[in-house]
Amino acid sequence: MLETLRLDGRVAVVTGASRGLGRAMALALAEAGGDLALAGRSKPDLEETAHRVERLGRRALVVPTDVRILAEVEALMGRAVTGLGRLDILVNNSGVAHVGPFAEGPPEEWSRMLETNLTGVLNGCRAAAPHFLAAKRGKVINVASMLAAVGLPHYAVYSATKGGIVAFTRTLAVEWARHNIQVNAIAPGWFVTDMNAHAFANEKLRERLLRDIPLRRTGREEEIGPLAVYLASPASDFMTGQTIYLDGGHSAA
C-alpha cells in the first residue's frame, strides 16, 4: 500500500516554494522521492528550499518566477522538463493577502490578489497543459483556503480569489478527467506563516481566531506535506475535482 504513495522518478513544480506551506509541501514531495522545480520571487529563499531538497537526496531547480505573467510560468514548465526530464505534478501555491475593510481597500491591492492568487493558478494550469495533455497524465494541486467556505471580516477579496480556485478546480477536473489528469485542491485553515504572523502575535486576536477551530490550535507546517504527497501520488488516481479542508474542523463547525 505504501508504495502507491511513492513519487520516485516523478517531477513536481511547486510555486510559492520559498517558505511556509510551499516549502513544507516541496520537502514532503522530495521525501517521497520526487525531484523539484521550485518557483517564487525570492531567489535566496528558494535556494534554501533547494538545499533542503538536495539534503534529502533529490534534485532541485531554482526558477524565480512571477506567476502573474504567463510567459514566465511557461518558461518555468520548460525549465522543469529540460532540467529534470519530465513534468508530472504541479502545485499552485503562490498567494498574497491584504487584510482590511473592503470599502477602504485600495483597488491596486484587489488587482494584486486577483492576479497572484487566481490568475497565478490559471497560468500554472495553462502552462502545464501541453505537457500533461501530451503525456495523458498529470496531477494538479491548487492551494485554496478555508476562507473559501467561511466568512471572515476584512478578507473579502482574498476569500473571493480562493473561492474562485475551488470552482476552477472542480470544473477543470471534469474537463481533464478524460486525459487522466487529476485536479484537486487543498484548503488550509490557520497555519502560522509569514503572511499572518502579525495576527497571531496579537494575543487577543489569536484567542479569537482559535475559538473558531474545534481542535483549538493552528496547523503545523509538516501536517500539510502528507496530504500533498497523497494528492500527487498514484494513491489518489480516483480522486479529482475535490477540495480538502485541512483546518482543524473550522469549516465544519
Sequence and secondary structure as in RCSB ss.txt:
>XXXX:A:sequence
MLETLRLDGRVAVVTGASRGLGRAMALALAEAGGDLALAGRSKPDLEETAHRVERLGRRALVVPTDVRILAEVEA
LMGRAVTGLGRLDILVNNSGVAHVGPFAEGPPEEWSRMLETNLTGVLNGCRAAAPHFLAAKRGKVINVASMLAAV
GLPHYAVYSATKGGIVAFTRTLAVEWARHNIQVNAIAPGWFVTDMNAHAFANEKLRERLLRDIPLRRTGREEEIG
PLAVYLASPASDFMTGQTIYLDGGHSAA
>XXXX:A:secstr
 GGGG  TT EEEESSTTSHHHHHHHHHHHHTT EEEEEES HHHHHHHHHHHHHTT  EEEEE  TT HHHHHH
HHHHHHHHHS   EEEE       S GGG  HHHHHHHIIIIIIHHHHHHHHHHHHHHHHT EEEEEE  GGGTS
  TT HHHHHHHHHHHHHHHHHHHHHGGGTEEEEEEEE  B  TTTHHHHTSHHHHHHHHHT TT S B GGGTH
HHHHHHHSGGGTT  S EEEESTTGGG 
